[in-house]
Amino acid sequence: MADAVKNKRIFLSSPHMSDEGYEMQYIKEAFDTNWIAPLGNNVNMFEKECAAKLSAKECVALSSGTAAIHLALKSAGVTNGDVVFCPTLTFSATANPIIYCNAVPVFIDSDYQTWNMSYKALKKAFQKYLKANIKPKAVIVAHLYGISASLKEIVELCKEYEVPLIEDAAESFGTLYDNKFTGTFGDYGILSFNGNKIITTSGGGMLICNNNDAELKAAKARFWATQSRENALWYQHKELGYNYRMSNIVAGIGRGQLKVLDDRINKKRYIYSVYEKELTSLKGFSLMPLKANERSNCWLTAVRINKDTEIKPADIIKELEKENIESRYIWKPLHLQPFFAGRDFINDDGKKNKVMDEYTGADDSVAGTIFAEGLCLPSDTKMTDEDILRVCSIIKRLW
């Protein structure tokens, strides 16, 4: 038994269904009523329950968070050749929909205080492009690993220039900034229910519409997401449509998962607290920054290993994998990704972004440095205290 525990696979963040079986209750209801697909009561109620949880005006249940970003951009009027400001330190799904719209992404550096979009770099981007008589059509901000960006400053800047703000809250569902949920500060917000997220529907996403025309915007998004089918006796289409709606079965899982969101947040925060207690005394070791005005969901506990430390993130990742434990690098910045090569990048501190790591291609921008020095530790809500301490013990022995 001891060997079985010792070799037990520990995941980074895997699906965690409720012990009470809430999800199966809603799935059974869908089966019993034969509302399997495409829509139904679970979809309608999941939208309403998410909106109520977030105190948001409207929510639209979709097939993925990526689909939600795409429809947010479309709703904001982004089209061919438009410029969209986007964080560089994020998953590619934040920026890919900009390309779907044939628009132009401009990548914005991070700051060390939040690891998210730098307000200073964003302001530089506005000044640079407005000087060239180019007004960005939208700004996307992401909240990585459950850490909120500097929303007060970023919201004020977007309002000053009258540019719509889209919040990619795919990783921060349940995070509070100044006692308000991330995803509800901008004109649009994005949630993801992918299998590794804090709650999951197996796959799916939510578009939050929180602007003055929220009801109309949400109705239009639902229309686009169902192939833009007109209200006619036959199949009539006047606009390009998408197959982006969430199914009734998937939404049933989401309704059940929503009931345990607060429990999952508490466990994620507990995992962070144990890592903080056990590991921050290690030389050069620091955890992702949490702020006094924030209640992060701590989706993943991400850490940095100072570049002058003998131990590197790759050493920890390899050592944990030897013990059947999953960990992961921080997101590689998009301005360093081959697909986005040559796109404009606005840095935080004026450096020329010299390449500092030939293996990963990291540079000395703030985002590049966080990538080069960072990794995500296992943050699975099914982890026991013994599991967390096992991870800590393996890391400690490297020092």
C-alpha positions as CSV (number, residue, x, y, z in Angstrom):
1,M,0.0,0.0,0.0
2,A,2.9,2.4,0.8
3,D,4.4,1.9,-2.6
4,A,1.0,2.5,-4.2
5,V,0.7,5.8,-2.4
6,K,4.3,6.7,-3.2
7,N,3.8,6.1,-6.9
8,K,0.3,7.5,-7.1
9,R,-0.1,9.9,-10.1
10,I,-0.7,13.5,-9.0
11,F,-2.2,15.7,-11.7
12,L,-1.7,19.4,-12.3
13,S,-5.4,20.0,-12.3
14,S,-7.9,17.4,-13.3
15,P,-11.7,17.2,-13.4
16,H,-13.4,16.9,-10.0
17,M,-17.0,15.9,-9.9
18,S,-19.1,16.7,-6.9
19,D,-19.4,14.1,-4.2
20,E,-23.1,14.8,-4.0
21,G,-23.7,13.8,-7.6
22,Y,-25.2,17.1,-8.6
23,E,-24.0,16.7,-12.1
24,M,-25.8,13.4,-12.7
25,Q,-29.1,14.8,-11.4
26,Y,-29.1,17.4,-14.2
27,I,-27.8,14.9,-16.8
28,K,-30.6,12.5,-15.8
29,E,-33.2,15.2,-16.2
30,A,-31.9,15.8,-19.7
31,F,-32.2,12.1,-20.6
32,D,-35.6,11.7,-18.9
33,T,-37.0,14.6,-20.9
34,N,-35.1,13.6,-24.1
35,W,-33.5,17.1,-24.2
36,I,-30.0,15.8,-25.2
37,A,-29.1,18.4,-27.8
38,P,-28.7,21.0,-29.0
39,L,-30.2,23.2,-26.3
40,G,-32.7,22.9,-23.4
41,N,-33.5,23.8,-19.8
42,N,-29.9,23.1,-18.6
43,V,-28.5,25.6,-21.0
44,N,-31.0,28.3,-20.1
45,M,-30.6,27.7,-16.4
46,F,-26.8,27.5,-16.5
47,E,-26.7,30.9,-18.2
48,K,-29.0,32.4,-15.5
49,E,-27.2,30.7,-12.6
50,C,-23.8,31.9,-13.8
51,A,-25.1,35.4,-14.3
52,A,-26.6,35.3,-10.8
53,K,-23.3,34.0,-9.3
54,L,-21.3,36.8,-10.9
55,S,-23.9,39.5,-10.6
56,A,-23.6,39.9,-14.4
57,K,-26.2,41.2,-16.8
58,E,-26.1,38.3,-19.3
59,C,-24.3,35.1,-19.9
60,V,-24.2,33.0,-23.1
61,A,-23.3,29.3,-22.9
62,L,-20.9,28.3,-25.7
63,S,-18.8,25.3,-26.8
64,S,-15.5,26.8,-25.5
65,G,-13.8,29.9,-24.0
66,T,-12.2,30.4,-27.4
67,A,-15.6,30.7,-29.0
68,A,-16.6,33.2,-26.4
69,I,-13.5,35.4,-27.2
70,H,-14.3,35.1,-30.9
71,L,-17.9,36.3,-30.4
72,A,-16.8,39.0,-28.0
73,L,-14.5,40.4,-30.7
74,K,-17.2,40.1,-33.3
75,S,-19.7,41.9,-31.0
76,A,-17.1,44.6,-30.4
77,G,-17.0,45.1,-34.2
78,V,-13.5,43.8,-34.8
79,T,-12.9,43.0,-38.4
80,N,-10.3,42.9,-41.2
81,G,-7.2,44.9,-40.4
82,D,-8.3,46.2,-37.0
83,V,-5.8,46.4,-34.2
84,V,-6.4,44.5,-30.9
85,F,-4.2,44.9,-27.9
86,C,-3.6,41.5,-26.2
87,P,-1.4,40.2,-23.4
88,T,1.7,38.3,-24.4
89,L,1.9,36.1,-21.3
90,T,-1.2,33.9,-21.9
91,F,-2.3,30.8,-23.7
92,S,-2.6,31.1,-27.4
93,A,-6.4,30.8,-27.3
94,T,-6.5,34.4,-26.0
95,A,-5.1,35.7,-29.3
96,N,-6.1,33.1,-31.9
97,P,-9.6,34.6,-32.3
98,I,-8.0,37.9,-33.2
99,I,-6.7,36.1,-36.3
100,Y,-10.1,34.5,-36.9
101,C,-11.4,38.0,-37.4
102,N,-8.5,38.8,-39.8
103,A,-7.4,41.5,-37.3
104,V,-4.0,42.4,-36.0
105,P,-2.8,41.5,-32.5
106,V,-0.4,43.8,-30.7
107,F,1.2,42.0,-27.8
108,I,1.5,43.8,-24.4
109,D,4.2,43.0,-21.8
110,S,3.4,41.9,-18.2
111,D,4.4,43.5,-14.9
112,Y,6.0,41.8,-11.9
113,Q,3.3,43.0,-9.6
114,T,0.5,40.9,-11.2
115,W,2.3,38.8,-13.9
116,N,-0.6,40.1,-16.1
117,M,-0.9,42.9,-18.7
118,S,1.3,45.9,-17.7
119,Y,-0.8,49.1,-17.4
120,K,2.4,51.1,-18.2
121,A,3.0,49.0,-21.4
122,L,-0.7,49.3,-22.4
123,K,-0.5,53.1,-22.0
124,K,2.6,53.1,-24.2
125,A,0.7,51.1,-26.8
126,F,-2.2,53.5,-26.9
127,Q,0.2,56.4,-27.3
128,K,2.2,54.8,-30.1
129,Y,-0.8,53.7,-32.2
130,L,-2.9,56.9,-31.7
131,K,0.1,58.9,-32.7
132,A,0.0,56.9,-36.0
133,N,-3.8,57.6,-36.2
134,I,-4.6,54.0,-35.5
135,K,-7.2,53.5,-32.7
136,P,-7.3,49.9,-31.4
137,K,-10.7,48.3,-31.8
138,A,-10.5,46.3,-28.5
139,V,-8.3,45.4,-25.6
140,I,-8.1,41.9,-24.2
141,V,-6.8,41.4,-20.7
142,A,-6.2,38.0,-19.1
143,H,-6.1,37.0,-15.4
144,L,-3.5,34.2,-15.4
145,Y,-3.6,31.3,-12.9
146,G,-6.4,33.1,-11.0
147,I,-4.4,36.3,-10.4
148,S,-6.3,39.5,-11.3
149,A,-4.7,42.1,-13.6
150,S,-4.6,45.7,-12.5
151,L,-8.2,46.2,-13.4
152,K,-8.8,49.6,-11.9
153,E,-6.1,51.3,-14.0
154,I,-6.8,49.2,-17.2
155,V,-10.5,49.9,-17.1
156,E,-9.9,53.6,-16.6
157,L,-7.5,53.6,-19.6
158,C,-10.0,51.9,-21.9
159,K,-12.7,54.2,-20.8
160,E,-10.5,57.2,-21.4
161,Y,-9.8,56.1,-25.0
162,E,-13.4,54.7,-25.5
163,V,-12.1,51.2,-26.4
164,P,-14.1,48.1,-25.5
165,L,-12.4,45.8,-22.8
166,I,-12.7,42.0,-23.0
167,E,-11.7,40.1,-19.9
168,D,-10.3,36.6,-20.5
169,A,-11.2,35.2,-17.1
170,A,-10.9,31.6,-18.3
171,E,-8.4,30.9,-15.4
172,S,-10.0,33.1,-12.8
173,F,-13.6,32.1,-12.4
174,G,-14.4,33.0,-8.8
175,T,-11.5,35.5,-8.3
176,L,-12.6,38.7,-6.6
177,Y,-11.0,42.1,-7.3
178,D,-12.2,44.8,-5.0
179,N,-15.1,42.5,-4.0
180,K,-16.3,42.1,-7.6
181,F,-15.8,39.1,-9.8
182,T,-13.2,39.1,-12.6
183,G,-15.0,38.9,-16.0
184,T,-17.5,41.5,-15.0
185,F,-15.3,44.7,-15.2
186,G,-15.1,44.9,-18.9
187,D,-17.7,45.1,-21.7
188,Y,-17.3,41.4,-22.2
189,G,-16.0,38.6,-20.0
190,I,-14.9,35.0,-20.8
191,L,-15.1,31.8,-18.8
192,S,-13.7,28.4,-19.7
193,F,-15.0,25.0,-18.5
194,N,-12.2,23.0,-20.0
195,G,-11.3,19.8,-18.2
196,N,-8.5,21.4,-16.2
197,K,-10.4,24.5,-15.1
198,I,-11.6,25.1,-11.5
199,I,-15.0,23.7,-12.5
200,T,-15.6,21.9,-15.8
201,T,-18.3,20.8,-18.2
202,S,-15.7,18.6,-19.9
203,G,-15.4,21.3,-22.5
204,G,-17.3,24.6,-22.9
205,G,-17.2,28.3,-22.2
206,M,-19.3,31.3,-21.3
207,L,-19.6,34.8,-22.8
208,I,-20.4,37.4,-20.2
209,C,-22.1,40.6,-21.6
210,N,-21.9,43.4,-19.1
211,N,-22.2,46.6,-21.1
212,N,-25.1,48.9,-21.6
213,D,-26.6,46.8,-24.4
214,A,-26.0,43.5,-22.7
215,E,-29.4,42.0,-23.5
216,L,-29.1,42.8,-27.2
217,K,-25.4,41.8,-27.4
218,A,-26.2,38.4,-25.7
219,A,-29.1,37.7,-28.0
220,K,-27.0,38.5,-31.1
221,A,-24.2,36.2,-29.8
222,R,-26.7,33.4,-29.4
223,F,-27.9,34.0,-32.9
224,W,-24.3,33.8,-34.3
225,A,-23.6,30.8,-32.2
226,T,-26.5,28.8,-33.8
227,Q,-25.4,29.3,-37.4
228,S,-27.1,32.7,-37.7
229,R,-30.3,31.0,-38.6
230,E,-33.1,33.5,-39.3
231,N,-36.6,33.1,-37.9
232,A,-38.2,31.5,-41.0
233,L,-40.0,28.3,-41.9
234,W,-37.0,27.2,-43.9
235,Y,-33.2,27.5,-43.3
236,Q,-32.6,31.2,-44.0
237,H,-29.1,32.8,-43.4
238,K,-28.2,36.5,-44.0
239,E,-25.0,36.4,-41.9
240,L,-22.1,34.1,-41.3
241,G,-22.8,31.8,-38.4
242,Y,-20.9,29.4,-36.1
243,N,-21.7,26.1,-34.4
244,Y,-20.7,27.5,-31.0
245,R,-23.7,26.7,-28.6
246,M,-23.2,24.5,-25.6
247,S,-25.2,21.2,-25.5
248,N,-27.9,20.5,-22.8
249,I,-25.9,17.6,-21.4
250,V,-22.7,19.6,-21.0
251,A,-24.7,22.4,-19.4
252,G,-26.1,19.9,-16.9
253,I,-22.6,19.1,-15.8
254,G,-21.9,22.8,-15.5
255,R,-25.0,23.4,-13.3
256,G,-23.8,20.7,-10.9
257,Q,-20.2,22.0,-10.9
258,L,-21.4,25.5,-10.1
259,K,-22.7,24.3,-6.8
260,V,-19.2,23.3,-5.7
261,L,-17.3,26.3,-7.1
262,D,-16.8,27.8,-3.7
263,D,-15.5,24.5,-2.3
264,R,-13.0,24.2,-5.2
265,I,-11.8,27.8,-4.6
266,N,-11.2,27.1,-0.9
267,K,-9.3,23.9,-1.7
268,K,-7.1,25.7,-4.4
269,R,-6.3,28.5,-1.9
270,Y,-5.5,25.9,0.8
271,I,-3.1,24.2,-1.6
272,Y,-1.4,27.5,-2.3
273,S,-1.1,28.2,1.5
274,V,0.7,24.8,2.1
275,Y,3.1,25.5,-0.7
276,E,3.7,29.0,0.7
277,K,4.4,27.6,4.2
278,E,6.6,24.8,3.0
279,L,8.6,26.2,0.1
280,T,9.1,30.0,0.4
281,S,12.1,29.6,2.7
282,L,14.0,28.0,-0.2
283,K,16.7,30.3,-1.7
284,G,15.4,32.1,-4.8
285,F,11.9,30.5,-4.6
286,S,8.8,32.7,-4.7
287,L,5.1,32.2,-5.3
288,M,2.8,34.1,-7.7
289,P,1.8,37.5,-6.3
290,L,-1.5,37.8,-4.5
291,K,-2.7,41.2,-3.5
292,A,-4.6,42.6,-0.5
293,N,-7.6,43.7,-2.6
294,E,-7.9,40.3,-4.3
295,R,-9.4,36.9,-3.4
296,S,-7.7,34.8,-6.0
297,N,-9.1,31.4,-6.9
298,C,-5.5,30.2,-7.0
299,W,-6.4,27.9,-10.0
300,L,-2.8,26.9,-10.3
301,T,-0.1,27.7,-7.8
302,A,2.6,29.2,-10.1
303,V,6.1,29.9,-8.8
304,R,9.3,31.6,-9.9
305,I,12.9,30.4,-9.4
306,N,15.3,33.3,-9.5
307,K,17.6,33.0,-12.5
308,D,20.6,33.2,-10.3
309,T,19.5,30.1,-8.4
310,E,21.4,26.9,-9.3
311,I,18.1,25.0,-9.6
312,K,16.0,25.7,-12.7
313,P,12.3,25.1,-13.5
314,A,13.2,22.3,-15.8
315,D,15.0,20.5,-13.0
316,I,11.9,20.6,-10.8
317,I,9.6,19.5,-13.7
318,K,11.9,16.5,-14.5
319,E,12.3,15.5,-10.9
320,L,8.5,15.6,-10.2
321,E,7.8,13.6,-13.4
322,K,10.2,10.9,-12.2
323,E,7.9,10.5,-9.2
324,N,4.8,10.4,-11.4
325,I,3.8,14.0,-10.6
326,E,2.6,16.5,-13.3
327,S,3.9,20.1,-13.4
328,R,4.2,22.6,-16.2
329,Y,6.1,25.6,-17.5
330,I,4.5,29.0,-17.3
331,W,2.8,30.0,-20.6
332,K,5.4,30.9,-23.2
333,P,4.8,34.5,-24.3
334,L,3.0,34.9,-27.6
335,H,5.5,37.4,-29.0
336,L,8.0,34.5,-28.8
337,Q,5.8,32.0,-30.5
338,P,6.8,31.1,-34.1
339,F,3.2,31.5,-35.3
340,F,3.1,35.1,-34.1
341,A,6.7,36.0,-35.1
342,G,7.0,39.6,-36.4
343,R,3.9,40.9,-34.6
344,D,4.4,44.2,-32.7
345,F,5.3,43.9,-29.0
346,I,5.2,46.7,-26.5
347,N,7.4,46.0,-23.5
348,D,7.1,47.2,-19.9
349,D,10.5,48.6,-19.2
350,G,12.0,49.8,-22.5
351,K,14.5,47.0,-22.9
352,K,15.4,45.7,-26.4
353,N,14.3,42.1,-25.3
354,K,17.5,40.3,-26.0
355,V,17.2,36.5,-26.1
356,M,18.5,35.1,-22.9
357,D,17.7,31.3,-23.2
358,E,18.6,29.5,-26.4
359,Y,16.7,26.4,-25.4
360,T,13.3,28.0,-24.7
361,G,13.8,31.2,-26.7
362,A,12.9,33.3,-23.7
363,D,14.0,37.0,-23.8
364,D,14.5,39.6,-21.0
365,S,11.1,41.2,-21.2
366,V,9.1,40.9,-18.0
367,A,6.9,38.2,-19.6
368,G,10.0,36.4,-21.0
369,T,11.7,36.5,-17.6
370,I,8.6,35.1,-15.8
371,F,8.4,32.3,-18.4
372,A,12.1,31.5,-18.1
373,E,11.9,31.4,-14.3
374,G,8.4,30.0,-13.7
375,L,6.5,26.8,-13.4
376,C,3.1,25.6,-12.2
377,L,3.0,23.1,-9.3
378,P,0.3,20.4,-9.0
379,S,-2.9,22.1,-7.8
380,D,-5.5,19.4,-8.2
381,T,-8.4,19.7,-5.8
382,K,-8.4,16.0,-5.1
383,M,-4.9,16.2,-3.6
384,T,-4.6,15.1,0.0
385,D,-2.3,16.8,2.5
386,E,0.0,13.8,2.0
387,D,0.1,14.5,-1.7
388,I,0.9,18.1,-1.3
389,L,3.7,17.4,1.2
390,R,5.1,14.7,-1.1
391,V,5.4,17.3,-3.8
392,C,7.1,19.7,-1.3
393,S,9.5,17.0,-0.1
394,I,10.7,16.2,-3.7
395,I,11.3,19.9,-4.4
396,K,13.1,20.5,-1.1
397,R,15.6,17.7,-1.8
398,L,16.8,19.5,-4.9
399,W,18.0,22.3,-2.7
